[in-house]
């Protein structure tokens, strides 16, 4: 499976009203229980996130409008970050 790169906008709330930053993520090829692992490649506001891995629903649409929670594992531990993703 080839990695896919997506743009993201991150938010601190599940309504998408408080924007944190923007950047890119790349799929790692790891999937589990309907979730896909992504690795942060760039982050506009906090470089400590670069290299970190999170999980997002495998059926997430890269439409730039739907808000998705991120998880530290395959869907059981939310990290309090919400993202909208779009194709690079």
N, C-alpha and C positions, 0 to 999 in steps of 0.2 A: 504494500500500500504506500503510495507516494504521499508525503506530507502535504497538507493544504494550509495556506496562509489566509487569515481573515483579519480585517480591521475590527476594532471594537471601540465602544464608548462605554466607560464604566460609571456606575451610580452607587450611592450609599444606601438607597432605599428601593423598595420593591415597586414603587410607583414611577420611578425614573425622573424625579424632580430635582435631585441633588447630584449634579454631574461631578465626577472626580477627575477623569482624564480620558485620554485616547491612546491607542497603540495598536500593536499587531500580536496575534497568537498564531502558533503553528500546531497542527495536529501531530501527535506522537505515534499514532498507530495503535495505541492501547485503548481497548474498549472493554467495558464491564457493566453488566446489568442495565443496558440501555443508555450508558453514559460514555462519552468520548473524552480522553485526556488531551489537554492542550497545554502548550508551554508558552509563556510570555516571551516575546522577542523584543518588543519595544514598549515603553510606557512613558507618556509625556510628563507625568507629575512625580513619579517615584521610581527611580532606577533599581531600588531593592527588589521590585517585583520581577525584573528581567531574570529569566531562567526558572522562575517558579512554575510549578505544574498544578493545574486545576482540572476539574471535570465539569462538563456541560452536557445537557441532554443530547443524545445522538441525533434526535430528530429536530434539533434547533434549526430554524430557517435563517439564512444570512440575508434578511430583508431590511436590516437597519432600523426596524421599528418595534419588533417584539423584544420584550425584556426577559432575560433568563438569569436565574441564580447560578452562581458558581459553587462548587463543592470541593472539599479537600480529598474526598474519596468518591467512590461510585454512587453518589446520590444520597448519602446518609448524613453527612456533616456539612451544612451550609457554612460558608465563610463570611457571609454578610456583604458580599459584593454582587452586584447585578450588572449585566452587560447587554448591550445591543450589538449584534455582529453584522458585518456586511462583507461581500467579496472584496478582495484586495484590488 
